[in-house]
Amino acid sequence: MQFDVLTLFPEMFEPIKTSILGKAQEKKAISINIINIRDFSKDKHKKVDDMPYGGGAGMVIKPDVVYDAYMSIKNKENAKVIYLSPQGKTLNQDKVEKLSKEDHLILLCGHYEGIDQRVLDEIVDEEISIGDYVLTGGELPSMVLIDSVSRYVEGVLANDSIKEESFSNGMLEYPQYTRPEIFLGKKVPEVLISRTSWKYK
Ligand code: 21W
């Protein structure tokens, strides 16, 4: 699975180089490409926003800069473009599983100021939110989407993790224990100790 992320804050994406997603990229199970929208500014001051027509506070991201950043993505014929925005439909596990069947996702990170509607109408297939609370931008939502979707991609998780999840419908959770057998005077439940095969003490 290929993810391309269009953002004004590429440095926010360090965390997804770590841990399971880092391993998944090394193994080529997924590929994550971060594109800095600012690199496509033609302005000598690298300006990406401008005053809103009709007035109002704040600035609006210019359509041409976002469009040029999008056009720089290779082999996007079969890609689905998702705009992360508070107005979008809320992400859930069902949607996550469906998205994992795509080959290529392009994630456009929203911003407080907003993006010129004309480029959104031109390139966006779907608008997704991650919940009813206000964030500062679409960067964390993009990473939430990448993380949740990647878990369903072949080769990302150990095979038994996702199997165990589908058996339990994701609902059947239970307390877990490891060594030491006694911690702060509390013993691991006897029923579990008697069923543990690695009991080399
Ligand atoms: C916050 C964007 C407020 C837009 C007209 C002019 C992406 C997000 C975001 C943000 C506004 C998600 C306005 C859950 C989120 C995101 C930043 C409102 C004000 N309107 N999921 N100015 N929560 N948030 N725009 O915040 O981009 S997915």
Residues whose N, C-alpha, C, O or C-beta is under 5 A from the ligand:
A	BS01	21W	L84 S85 P86 G110 H111 Y112 E113 G114 I128 S129 I130 G131 Y133 V134 L135 T136 G137 G138 P141
